[in-house]
Amino acid sequence: MNKKPLILGIETSCDETAVSLITENEQGIPIVLSNIISSQVDVHKEFGGVVPELAARSHIEKIDWIVQKAIDDSGRKIEEIDAIASTAGPGLIVCLSIGLSFGKAFASTLNKPFIAVNHLEGHALSPKLNSELNYPYLVLLISGGHSQFLSVNDLGKYTRLGTTIDDALGEAFDKTAKLLGIEFPGGPQIEVLAKKGDPNKYELPKPIFNKGGCNLSFAGLKTAILKIAKNIKTDQEKFDLAASFQKTVTEILYKKTKIAFSEFEKQNNPKEKIFVVAGGVAANQSIRDMLINLCNEKSYRSIFPPIELCGDNAAMIAMVGLEKFKLNQFDNLDHPAKPRWPLDEKAAFLKGAGVKF
């Protein structure tokens, strides 16, 4: 019986120190042996957002212990590891450098291959950890730092169909929460508050709703929330604004996803229509329900990672590492950290005041 690859993944692109070991069974289905995620919420709470220097310091303090715990929890020995996969970008450069440097040093010490992983590719492939998934498929990646529609044509082959021209959706959730007086990270609490509110109370803008293909924009929505939040006096008004915000976001995603479906089908003419939703905001149940209904309406198979794998984690990084290991796609130990690293290198950069449609 051939030994199945054992991959150690490291993720430090922002404020989670995460390490995972994965392998696969005889049928080639991934098995997560350990997946340790150490959050830094308490470190950044008083600042209302991630402070890069504090995040990097916390990674340095924890990474030795987190790696050891992941190995111990996996039930495997360090010498059984076949390759080290580390996030190399995109993300906060001071944070990326910690996990990347540790991964390189670990690979060098063990004399094992090193694999530099694109964080976005980790999200795009994360459903492979719990679902059979054939190429091509469409991904909606919605997280704190990224919002985009991608056609996943094969490992390493991606076509961006749409992206945010300003803020990421997760950032819009967190900023809205902050304006409503919710402690960082407040994004997930918007859904809790929204259940108590009237989603039709406030009419909020839907930027580039009727133009721009399946590109997205949330800055104008965030500004509108800011103006309304200044005049909120009761808890019920707070609940109503949270509900109105969530309803507006859901309506934007409904329309833009339908456009993305059409673009995906035009480009691929797929035998099976598969839609993957990944990233931290994919944990929002209201958004999930809407997208599942849309998939049923348009004959798509909808796939979501488990809730614990929606946010940043190292299992998805190890997953990419496993796929690349089987193809002998390794990287040199001088691979740089990349704060900006698009999956589709040919796609135009769509951010800033000069963006036009």
Summary of the structure (lengths in Angstrom):
residues: 357
radius of gyration: 20.3
end to end distance: 56.5
largest distance: 68.0
contacts: 1262
relative contact order: 0.18
helix: 44%
strand: 19%
